[in-house]
Amino acid sequence: MAPQKLNIIIPLDALYLQVSQIHGGTRASPKIEREPGTGSVTLPQLLESYLEFLRKGQGVSEATVGFRRLHVTPFLRSLEKQGTILNLRALAPSVVPDYIIETSQPLSRASRKHLTSGLRSFLRFAHVQGYLGRSLVQAVPVITTRKLDRLPRGIPWEAAQKLLATPDRTTLIGKRDYAILQLLASDGLRIGQAIHLRLSDLDWRQGLIYFPAEKGGKSLCFPLREEVAEALLTYVRDRGSAPFPQLFLTGRGQPRPLGVNNHLGSALEGYYRRAGIQPPRYGAHPIRSEDTVRAGQYEKIVAIPLKRTPRVMLGYLEIGEVRAVLDAIDRRRPSGRRDYTMFNFLYNTGARVQEVIDLQVGAIRLAPPLIAILTGKGGKTRVVPLWPETATLLDDHLKERGVQQQSAARVFVNARGEPLTRFGVRYLLRTRRAAAKQNCPTLIQKRVSPHTFRHSTAMHLLPSGVDLAVIQNWLGHVQLATTHA
């Protein structure tokens, strides 16, 4: 039997803008009047349209908008000098890597990644908005930064103590900076978590302090140490009341909250110099990485070679085996119709089982374009197209349950109306596989789990001519190497 292929069309560039308009009721950035048939537009117009799209179409934070502005504005200015910005459709793909090579030399690896991410975001926006005649995203190189690939470089605790003694605590600004330094040194926080604290985050009765989530992580709760509590009380008492929920305010002029990108860089550099400390780099990060007592032990641990084991071949189902599992489901019962729809959705989207059981009605669109918005690891969302058959099954399933208008309702629930669990879905698939083995003997030797459907989706997309980078986005992998493996 010749291998079957899936006829799939994936309009990902179009979905990029359409989903931003759909998800959460947001809207895209306003269109700019320009000469028909050209990409003619001025720099301020183009930049403002892009930033407005980030805010309202993508819903990103102001800190991210600031980063994007920082890296995209110089790129647009370089195009303006070349005269290309008056007609973006004439932009050659070679201009993009040439600009990156020219400007990225003095940047750190992390800053280069921010630069390429910003340019990739802008070029995708320019394409879907019609400023570019074709997508130039592939012209931007991918720069990977691996976590924990080197030891944190901090300052000794003795140097941190000298730094804490530097702020002038007879002034309001000095008291504020001293309180922030105490938070950094005592609790190992990021500077953003410290300066964005609110008064409501302090629980004086319980002796606790809550920190907002940063970088997609979880919020934190630490005991309120005596030295930290004393520094905060001194600052709040002298600061007085203010019509803002934020704890730390500016010290000059009319008091107002510190900006989202104000990380006290110049102030911290001055404190380092006054204390006679030469850190690995200026800023707050060396203060939260001051555990150098065990640095020798860390280096020995990092130097331990990893155990080499043969790579296990990931299992997957052939298309006929997937069909056999689906055909074995008795669709005359409500539970059978639910399982048939759920496993069709699992195969269509290549979703993780947790993404399926967390799926809400408001995250699927059953009118063109047919899409599902999946929330994966770390709260990251991705958009996956739905096949017409899957959309029809979902529509019938929601109508049968009567939850079409309940956007927060779970799509797949058990007989008691409660959300399914990962173990429950695994059990349901095990029973369906057992029923399918009679008509498909090849299933006897295979271990089938919900994740097997995910592997099967990837393996069936590849011979259908779908690019590996598209499969990476489809499955929600951060690294292309994960998809390739």
Secondary structure as the mmCIF struct_conf table of DSSP 4:
data_model
#
loop_
_struct_conf.conf_type_id
_struct_conf.id
_struct_conf.beg_label_comp_id
_struct_conf.beg_label_asym_id
_struct_conf.beg_label_seq_id
_struct_conf.end_label_comp_id
_struct_conf.end_label_asym_id
_struct_conf.end_label_seq_id
HELX_LH_PP_P HELX_LH_PP_P1 ALA A 2 GLN A 4
HELX_RH_AL_P HELX_RH_AL_P1 LEU A 12 ILE A 22
HELX_RH_3T_P HELX_RH_3T_P1 HIS A 23 GLY A 25
HELX_LH_PP_P HELX_LH_PP_P2 ALA A 28 LYS A 31
TURN_TY1_P TURN_TY1_P1 PRO A 36 GLY A 37
BEND BEND1 THR A 38 THR A 38
HELX_RH_AL_P HELX_RH_AL_P2 LEU A 43 GLU A 52
HELX_RH_PI_P HELX_RH_PI_P1 PHE A 53 GLN A 58
HELX_RH_AL_P HELX_RH_AL_P3 GLU A 62 GLN A 82
TURN_TY1_P TURN_TY1_P2 GLY A 83 GLY A 83
HELX_RH_3T_P HELX_RH_3T_P2 THR A 84 ALA A 90
TURN_TY1_P TURN_TY1_P3 PRO A 93 SER A 94
HELX_RH_AL_P HELX_RH_AL_P4 VAL A 95 THR A 103
BEND BEND2 SER A 104 SER A 104
TURN_TY1_P TURN_TY1_P4 GLN A 105 PRO A 106
BEND BEND3 LEU A 107 LEU A 107
HELX_RH_AL_P HELX_RH_AL_P5 ARG A 109 VAL A 128
TURN_TY1_P TURN_TY1_P5 GLN A 129 GLY A 130
BEND BEND4 TYR A 131 ARG A 134
HELX_RH_3T_P HELX_RH_3T_P3 VAL A 137 ALA A 139
BEND BEND5 VAL A 140 VAL A 140
HELX_LH_PP_P HELX_LH_PP_P3 PRO A 141 VAL A 142
TURN_TY1_P TURN_TY1_P6 LYS A 147 LEU A 148
BEND BEND6 ASP A 149 ARG A 150
HELX_RH_AL_P HELX_RH_AL_P6 TRP A 157 LEU A 164
TURN_TY1_P TURN_TY1_P7 ALA A 165 ALA A 165
BEND BEND7 PRO A 167 PRO A 167
TURN_TY1_P TURN_TY1_P8 ARG A 169 THR A 170
BEND BEND8 THR A 171 THR A 171
HELX_RH_AL_P HELX_RH_AL_P7 LEU A 172 ASP A 187
HELX_RH_AL_P HELX_RH_AL_P8 ILE A 191 ILE A 195
TURN_TY1_P TURN_TY1_P9 HIS A 196 HIS A 196
STRN STRN1 ARG A 198 ARG A 198
HELX_RH_3T_P HELX_RH_3T_P4 LEU A 199 ASP A 201
STRN STRN2 LEU A 202 ASP A 203
TURN_TY1_P TURN_TY1_P10 TRP A 204 GLY A 207
STRN STRN3 LEU A 208 PHE A 211
TURN_TY1_P TURN_TY1_P11 LYS A 215 GLY A 216
STRN STRN4 LEU A 220 PRO A 223
HELX_RH_AL_P HELX_RH_AL_P9 GLU A 226 ARG A 239
BEND BEND9 PRO A 243 PRO A 243
BEND BEND10 PRO A 245 PRO A 245
STRN STRN5 GLN A 246 GLN A 246
BEND BEND11 LEU A 247 LEU A 247
STRN STRN6 LEU A 249 LEU A 249
BEND BEND12 GLY A 251 GLN A 254
STRN STRN7 PRO A 257 PRO A 257
HELX_LH_PP_P HELX_LH_PP_P4 LEU A 258 GLY A 259
TURN_TY1_P TURN_TY1_P12 VAL A 260 ASN A 261
HELX_RH_AL_P HELX_RH_AL_P10 GLY A 265 ALA A 275
TURN_TY1_P TURN_TY1_P13 GLY A 276 GLY A 276
BEND BEND13 PRO A 280 ALA A 284
HELX_RH_3T_P HELX_RH_3T_P5 HIS A 285 SER A 289
TURN_TY1_P TURN_TY1_P14 VAL A 293 ARG A 294
HELX_RH_AL_P HELX_RH_AL_P11 ALA A 295 ALA A 303
BEND BEND14 ILE A 304 ILE A 304
HELX_LH_PP_P HELX_LH_PP_P5 PRO A 305 ARG A 308
HELX_LH_PP_P HELX_LH_PP_P6 PRO A 310 GLY A 315
HELX_RH_AL_P HELX_RH_AL_P12 ILE A 319 ASP A 327
TURN_TY1_P TURN_TY1_P15 ALA A 328 ALA A 328
BEND BEND15 ILE A 329 ILE A 329
TURN_TY1_P TURN_TY1_P16 ARG A 331 ARG A 332
BEND BEND16 ARG A 333 ARG A 333
HELX_RH_AL_P HELX_RH_AL_P13 PRO A 334 THR A 349
HELX_RH_AL_P HELX_RH_AL_P14 VAL A 353 ILE A 357
TURN_TY1_P TURN_TY1_P17 ASP A 358 ASP A 358
STRN STRN8 GLN A 360 GLN A 360
HELX_RH_3T_P HELX_RH_3T_P6 VAL A 361 ALA A 363
STRN STRN9 ILE A 364 ARG A 365
BEND BEND17 ALA A 367 PRO A 369
STRN STRN10 ILE A 371 THR A 375
HELX_RH_3T_P HELX_RH_3T_P7 LYS A 377 GLY A 379
STRN STRN11 THR A 381 PRO A 385
HELX_RH_AL_P HELX_RH_AL_P15 PRO A 388 ARG A 401
TURN_TY1_P TURN_TY1_P18 GLY A 402 GLY A 402
TURN_TY1_P TURN_TY1_P19 GLN A 404 GLN A 405
TURN_TY1_P TURN_TY1_P20 SER A 407 ALA A 408
BEND BEND18 ALA A 409 ALA A 409
STRN STRN12 ARG A 410 ARG A 410
BEND BEND19 VAL A 411 PHE A 412
STRN STRN13 VAL A 413 VAL A 413
TURN_TY1_P TURN_TY1_P21 ALA A 415 ARG A 416
BEND BEND20 GLY A 417 GLY A 417
HELX_LH_PP_P HELX_LH_PP_P7 GLU A 418 GLU A 418
STRN STRN14 PRO A 419 PRO A 419
HELX_LH_PP_P HELX_LH_PP_P8 LEU A 420 LEU A 420
HELX_RH_AL_P HELX_RH_AL_P16 ARG A 422 ALA A 436
TURN_TY1_P TURN_TY1_P22 LYS A 437 ASN A 439
HELX_RH_3T_P HELX_RH_3T_P8 PRO A 441 GLN A 445
HELX_RH_AL_P HELX_RH_AL_P17 PRO A 450 LEU A 461
HELX_RH_3T_P HELX_RH_3T_P9 LEU A 462 SER A 464
TURN_TY1_P TURN_TY1_P23 GLY A 465 GLY A 465
HELX_RH_AL_P HELX_RH_AL_P18 LEU A 468 LEU A 475
TURN_TY1_P TURN_TY1_P24 GLY A 476 GLY A 476
BEND BEND21 VAL A 478 GLN A 479
HELX_RH_AL_P HELX_RH_AL_P19 LEU A 480 HIS A 484
#
